[in-house]
Amino acid sequence: MTEEKTLSHLDADGHARMVDVGSKPLSSRVARASGRVRMRPETLLAIVDGRLPKGDVLAVARIAGIQAAKQTAQLIPLCHPLPISGVEIALDADDTMPGIQISASVKVTGQTGVEMEALTAVSVAALTLYDMCKAIDREMVIESIQLEEKAGGVRGDWQRHDHD
């Protein structure tokens, strides 16, 4: 393994550690993640029409995703707490799936990236959708949570290239 490919969260003895980023310069960083929740067509219609007893499912999932991004360091043990400067969550109904496509974009000016914050935002938004709709559809499936792209930092920009 090259030095770039080593696991920085492990010390010389293989024990978990929080990486010291104190000497890294501040830089503008962005990460975008995506995921989706598959569901029955009638569940999607109930969401779109606002007919669920718990209220506006998409608004609550959006707020949950934003809140999750801000709390990532509380959830993932070796993540650094970051002064997040922006979080955008998109929740789009997709009749062809059927279900909801989720995208989260997180921004920071800091010494480490926000990939985990974007992934956490998508995950919690998806879990919130499930929680709010489970009374009518327990067969929903949360899937394909993945990093789509990241920009900034020492390693530079990266974008997912799916291979068919």
Salt bridges, closest charged atoms under 4 A:
ASP11 OD1 - HIS15 ND1 3.76
GLU42 OE2 - ARG40 NE 2.73
ASP49 OD2 - ARG51 NE 3.60
ASP131 OD1 - LYS54 NZ 3.79
ASP131 OD1 - LYS134 NZ 2.44
ASP137 OD1 - ARG40 NH1 3.94
GLU143 OE2 - ARG36 NE 2.83
GLU143 OE2 - ARG38 NE 2.38
GLU149 OE2 - ARG32 NE 2.83
ASP162 OD1 - ARG160 NH1 3.87
